[in-house]
């Protein structure tokens, strides 16, 4: 692959050829994403803790903003370290803007309740619709059983927002390439293996967007590995690192706020990650744990950004040949991989398995199952609808859904609708469908 194609500033679906002078096309990508309705909807979507009432806990929106900040730093510093390989018309600030925009969008397709929401949707198709696969092709059924926020995000960016079915947000190919963590289609599931849905391989594109995936890959010159299966864009590795850094470290801060962890459990992990970058002076002062953790986080992130971009530059040739098998954090100093692993293990042990989180995730699971029970049956073109279903059709119509004779596309439309709901919207509508009018009493 080569950077001239990988940094393509042309836009998917664009009808214009002019280039803005005041800002780069990649800054314009960032603006389009941040002003989109789908991005605003992330404000009340789960990052880790569903339906949280605590204002200081991260949502998908605040998480995405923080990831975009780290991504911008990674992109700019990495570009400075490989600047001699980049075309003359690209600056480090441009590369930073590409990663910043892609990071901003990296969770834009996530359903309400985060990963618990993904699992709830997959469970529903596995368990409730298990007798229905004959209604779809084998490939379409694989998509539905493996609902994936990354593939849903590609629909949002390229098909749903701004210009429906005509380029979507019309982002540059470079930003779309950096966004695509998994530039391939879903795999057909072997039911004899009884594989849990949370262990199924990730993918980045539904069959409905496979022509767009091919177009993006061709415009960027991504190496083809199989049918509708391409290697990653090199900048995607920086997006992935930014996401890993943020959720590994900041999830722990949320755990302290919610009394799932103590500051004393978290401090050693941050100190080890900082290594010889020097401890912040706040640790020796009579300051609050919030001030100490903020200072530690800043110092740790500085080292991580330096290390990740050095790994990017060191493995530049492998990235361009599509032959880097692991994420960039894997190629940093050994103590960094160990520190990130310790952070994730602590979160898994004390946060992800906490009783209060489990209770809320069960509530989230039930809410999405009620929505799917109500709306997915309406997508059958041959179904004779009851009076109740006629009323449900009014709701679908009011939300912009127009059903057709294509069963697969109908189901995708309902999943588009549900995945855009915030946690609170999904919970409120599911309660109303059960006859429990929110705010009635």
C-alpha positions in Angstrom: 0.0 0.0 0.0 1.1 3.6 -0.4 0.3 6.8 1.5 -0.8 8.7 -1.6 -3.9 6.4 -1.9 -4.3 5.7 1.8 -4.7 9.5 2.5 -7.3 10.0 -0.2 -9.2 13.2 0.5 -12.0 12.5 -2.0 -15.4 11.8 -0.5 -17.8 8.8 -0.7 -20.9 10.0 -2.7 -19.7 13.6 -3.0 -21.1 15.7 -5.9 -18.4 18.4 -5.4 -14.8 18.6 -6.5 -13.8 21.8 -4.8 -11.5 21.9 -1.8 -11.9 24.2 1.1 -9.0 26.4 1.9 -9.7 27.4 5.5 -9.7 23.8 6.8 -8.6 20.5 5.5 -11.2 17.9 4.2 -10.3 15.8 7.3 -11.3 18.6 9.7 -14.5 18.8 7.8 -15.1 15.1 8.4 -14.7 15.8 12.2 -17.3 18.6 12.0 -19.8 16.4 10.1 -19.6 13.7 12.6 -19.8 15.9 15.7 -22.9 17.7 14.4 -24.7 14.5 13.4 -27.7 13.2 15.3 -26.1 9.8 15.6 -23.2 11.3 17.5 -25.5 13.3 19.8 -27.3 10.1 20.6 -24.2 8.7 22.2 -24.7 11.2 25.1 -27.0 8.7 27.0 -25.6 5.5 25.7 -23.6 3.1 27.9 -19.8 3.1 28.0 -19.6 0.6 30.8 -22.4 1.4 33.3 -26.0 1.1 31.9 -28.6 3.7 32.9 -26.2 5.4 35.2 -27.6 8.4 37.1 -24.1 9.7 38.0 -23.2 12.8 36.0 -19.5 12.1 36.2 -19.5 8.6 34.7 -18.4 8.2 31.1 -21.0 7.7 28.4 -20.2 6.7 24.8 -20.1 10.4 23.9 -17.5 11.4 26.5 -15.5 8.3 25.8 -15.5 9.0 22.1 -14.4 12.6 22.7 -11.5 11.4 24.9 -10.5 8.7 22.4 -10.5 11.4 19.6 -8.1 13.6 21.7 -5.7 10.7 22.2 -6.1 9.7 18.5 -5.2 13.2 17.3 -2.0 13.2 19.4 -1.1 9.7 18.1 -1.8 10.7 14.5 0.3 13.9 14.6 3.3 12.4 16.4 3.3 9.3 14.3 3.1 11.4 11.1 6.1 13.5 12.4 8.1 10.2 12.8 7.4 9.0 9.3 7.1 12.4 7.6 9.6 11.5 4.9 7.3 8.8 3.6 4.2 11.0 3.4 3.1 13.0 0.3 4.1 16.7 0.4 0.5 17.9 0.5 -0.2 16.1 3.8 0.9 17.6 7.2 1.1 15.9 10.6 -1.9 18.0 11.5 -3.9 16.4 8.6 -3.0 12.9 9.8 -4.0 13.9 13.3 -7.4 15.2 12.0 -8.0 11.9 10.1 -7.5 9.8 13.3 -9.4 12.3 15.4 -12.5 12.0 13.1 -12.3 8.3 12.9 -11.9 8.0 16.7 -14.9 10.3 17.2 -17.0 7.9 15.1 -15.6 4.6 16.3 -18.6 3.8 18.6 -21.3 5.6 16.6 -23.0 2.3 15.6 -23.2 0.9 19.1 -26.7 0.1 20.3 -28.1 1.2 23.7 -26.5 -0.4 26.7 -23.1 -0.9 25.0 -21.8 -4.5 24.6 -24.7 -5.8 26.7 -27.0 -4.4 24.0 -25.1 -6.2 21.3 -25.3 -9.5 23.2 -29.0 -9.0 23.8 -29.7 -8.5 20.1 -27.6 -11.6 19.2 -29.4 -13.6 21.8 -32.8 -12.6 20.5 -32.0 -13.8 17.0 -30.4 -17.0 18.3 -33.2 -17.9 20.7 -36.4 -16.2 19.4 -35.8 -16.4 15.7 -33.9 -19.6 15.6 -36.6 -21.2 13.5 -36.6 -18.4 10.9 -33.3 -18.6 9.1 -35.1 -20.1 6.0 -36.5 -16.6 5.5 -33.0 -15.2 4.7 -29.9 -16.3 2.8 -27.2 -18.0 4.8 -25.1 -14.9 4.6 -27.9 -12.5 5.7 -28.7 -14.8 8.6 -25.0 -14.6 9.7 -25.3 -10.8 9.8 -28.4 -10.8 11.9 -27.2 -13.4 14.4 -24.0 -11.5 14.9 -25.2 -7.9 15.3 -22.1 -5.8 15.4 -21.7 -2.2 16.4 -18.7 -1.7 14.1 -20.8 -2.8 11.0 -23.7 -0.8 12.2 -21.4 2.2 12.4 -20.4 1.8 8.8 -24.1 2.0 7.9 -24.5 5.2 9.9 -21.5 6.9 8.3 -22.1 5.8 4.7 -25.8 5.2 4.4 -28.1 6.6 7.1 -27.1 10.1 8.2 -27.3 13.4 6.2 -27.6 11.8 2.7 -29.6 8.5 3.1 -28.4 5.9 0.6 -26.3 8.5 -1.2 -23.0 8.5 0.7 -24.4 9.2 4.2 -22.1 11.7 5.8 -19.9 11.7 2.7 -16.7 11.4 4.6 -13.3 11.2 3.0 -12.1 7.8 2.0 -9.1 8.2 4.4 -11.3 8.7 7.4 -13.6 5.8 6.4 -10.5 3.6 6.0 -9.1 4.6 9.4 -12.5 3.9 10.9 -12.7 0.3 9.6 -11.2 -1.8 12.3 -12.5 -5.0 10.7 -12.7 -4.5 6.9 -14.5 -7.7 6.1 -17.9 -9.4 6.3 -19.5 -11.6 8.9 -18.7 -15.3 9.0 -21.3 -18.1 8.7 -21.6 -19.7 12.1 -21.0 -23.4 12.7 -23.9 -24.2 15.0 -22.3 -27.5 16.0 -19.6 -25.6 17.9 -22.2 -23.9 20.3 -20.0 -20.8 20.4 -21.2 -18.1 22.8 -22.2 -15.0 21.0 -19.7 -12.8 22.8 -16.8 -14.9 21.4 -17.9 -14.7 17.7 -15.4 -13.1 15.4 -15.8 -9.3 14.9 -16.5 -7.9 11.5 -17.0 -4.4 10.1 -19.5 -4.6 7.3 -23.0 -6.1 6.7 -23.8 -7.6 3.3 -26.0 -4.6 2.7 -22.8 -2.4 2.5 -20.4 -4.8 0.8 -20.3 -2.8 -2.4 -19.4 0.3 -0.3 -16.7 -1.7 1.5 -15.2 -2.7 -1.9 -15.3 0.9 -3.2 -13.6 2.2 0.0 -10.9 -0.5 -0.2 -10.3 0.1 -3.9 -10.0 3.9 -3.5 -7.5 3.5 -0.7 -5.6 0.6 -2.3 -6.1 -1.8 0.7 -4.7 -5.2 0.1 -7.4 -7.8 -0.6 -7.1 -11.0 1.4 -10.3 -12.7 0.2 -13.8 -12.0 -1.0 -14.8 -8.7 0.6 -12.0 -9.1 3.0 -9.2 -6.6 3.2 -6.2 -5.7 5.4 -6.5 -2.8 7.8 -5.6 0.7 6.9 -2.4 1.5 8.8 -4.0 4.4 10.6 -6.6 2.0 12.1 -3.9 0.7 14.4 -3.6 4.2 15.9 -7.4 4.4 16.4 -7.3 1.0 18.1 -4.5 2.1 20.4 -6.3 5.3 21.4 -9.4 3.3 22.3 -7.5 0.7 24.3 -5.6 3.4 26.2 -8.8 5.2 27.1 -11.0 2.4 28.2 -8.1 0.5 30.0 -7.3 3.5 32.2 -10.5 5.6 32.5 -12.8 2.7 33.2 -10.8 2.4 36.5 -11.5 6.0 37.4 -15.3 5.4 36.9 -14.9 2.3 39.1 -13.5 4.5 42.0 -16.4 7.0 41.6 -18.9 4.2 41.9 -17.2 2.7 44.9 -16.4 -0.5 43.0 -12.6 0.1 43.4 -10.4 2.1 45.7 -7.8 4.6 44.6 -5.2 2.5 46.4 -5.9 -0.4 44.0 -5.5 1.8 40.9 -2.5 3.9 41.8 0.2 1.2 41.4 -1.0 0.4 37.9 -0.6 4.0 36.8 2.7 4.4 38.5 4.1 1.3 36.8 2.9 2.6 33.4 4.6 5.9 33.9 8.0 4.2 34.6 10.9 6.6 34.2 8.7 9.5 32.9 8.7 10.8 36.5 5.9 10.9 39.1 3.7 14.0 39.2 4.2 16.3 42.2 0.5 15.9 43.2 1.3 12.5 44.7 3.5 14.1 47.4 0.9 16.8 48.2 -2.3 16.8 50.3 -4.6 16.6 47.3 -7.8 14.7 46.5 -7.7 11.3 44.8 -9.3 13.0 41.7 -6.4 15.4 41.4 -3.9 12.5 41.9 -5.5 10.2 39.4 -5.8 13.0 36.8 -2.1 13.8 37.2 -1.1 10.1 36.9 -3.4 9.6 33.9 -1.8 12.5 32.1 1.7 11.3 32.7 0.8 7.7 31.8 -0.9 8.8 28.6 2.1 10.8 27.5 4.4 7.8 27.8 1.8 5.6 26.0 1.5 8.1 23.1 5.3 8.2 22.7 5.7 4.4 22.8 2.8 3.7 20.4 4.0 6.2 17.8 7.5 4.8 18.0 6.1 1.3 17.5 4.1 2.7 14.5 7.3 4.1 12.9 9.4 1.1 13.7 6.8 -1.3 12.0 6.0 1.1 9.2 6.9 -1.3 6.4 4.9 -4.1 7.9 1.9 -1.8 8.2 2.1 -0.8 4.6 2.4 -4.5 3.5 -0.6 -5.5 5.7 1.5 -7.9 7.7 1.3 -6.6 11.3 -0.5 -9.3 13.2 -1.0 -7.5 16.6 -2.1 -4.1 17.8 0.6 -1.5 18.4 0.5 -1.8 22.2 1.8 -5.3 21.7 5.0 -3.9 20.2 5.7 -1.4 23.0 7.9 -2.0 26.0 7.0 -5.2 27.8 5.9 -3.4 30.9 3.3 -1.4 29.0 1.6 -4.6 27.7 1.7 -5.9 31.2 0.3 -2.7 32.7 -2.6 -2.5 30.2 -3.3 -6.2 31.0 -3.3 -5.5 34.7 -5.7 -2.6 34.2 -8.1 -4.7 32.1 -8.0 -7.6 34.6 -8.8 -5.3 37.5 -11.7 -3.8 35.6 -12.9 -7.3 34.7 -12.7 -8.6 38.2 -14.1 -5.6 40.2 -16.2 -3.6 37.7 -17.5 -5.9 35.0 -18.5 -8.6 37.5 -19.9 -6.2 40.1 -23.4 -7.1 41.2 -24.9 -3.7 40.5 -23.6 -3.8 36.9 -25.0 -7.3 36.4 -28.5 -6.1 37.7 -28.6 -3.2 35.3 -27.3 -5.3 32.3 -30.2 -7.8 32.9 -32.6 -4.9 32.8 -30.9 -3.7 29.6 -31.2 -7.2 28.1 -34.9 -7.4 28.9 -35.6 -4.0 27.5 -34.0 -4.7 24.1 -35.7 -8.1 23.9 -39.1 -6.4 24.4 -38.4 -4.0 21.6 -37.3 -6.8 19.3 -40.3 -8.9 20.2 -42.6 -6.0 19.3 -41.0 -4.7 16.1 -39.1 -7.5 14.3 -42.2 -9.6 13.5 -43.7 -6.6 11.6 -40.9 -6.8 9.1 -42.3 -10.0 7.5 -43.8 -8.9 4.2 -46.3 -11.7 4.3 -47.5 -11.3 7.8 -51.2 -10.5 8.6 -51.0 -7.8 11.2 -53.3 -7.7 14.3 -54.8 -4.5 15.7 -51.9 -4.2 18.2 -49.4 -4.6 15.4 -51.2 -1.9 13.4 -50.6 0.4 16.3 -46.9 -0.7 16.4 -46.7 0.1 12.7 -47.7 3.7 13.5 -44.7 3.9 15.8 -42.4 2.6 13.1 -43.8 5.0 10.5 -43.4 7.9 12.9 -39.7 7.0 13.3 -39.1 7.1 9.5 -39.3 3.4 8.7 -40.9 2.4 5.4 -41.2 -1.4 5.0 -40.8 -3.2 1.7 -41.0 -6.7 0.3 -37.3 -7.2 1.2 -37.3 -9.0 4.6 -33.6 -8.6 5.2 -33.7 -4.8 4.5 -36.8 -4.5 6.7 -35.0 -6.1 9.6 -32.0 -3.9 9.1 -34.2 -0.8 9.2 -35.6 -1.9 12.6 -32.1 -2.5 13.9 -31.1 0.9 12.6 -33.9 2.4 14.7 -33.2 0.5 17.8 -29.5 0.9 17.7 -29.9 4.7 17.6 -32.0 4.8 20.8 -30.2 6.0 23.9 -30.3 3.8 27.0 -33.2 5.8 28.5 -35.2 5.8 25.2 -34.9 2.1 24.8 -35.9 1.5 28.5 -38.8 3.9 28.3 -40.3 2.5 25.1 -39.9 -1.1 26.2 -41.8 -0.2 29.4 -44.6 1.5 27.5 -44.9 -1.5 25.2 -45.6 -3.6 28.4 -48.3 -1.1 29.5 -46.1 0.7 32.1 -46.3 4.4 31.1 -43.2 6.1 32.2 -44.0 9.2 34.3 -47.7 8.3 34.6 -47.7 7.9 38.3 
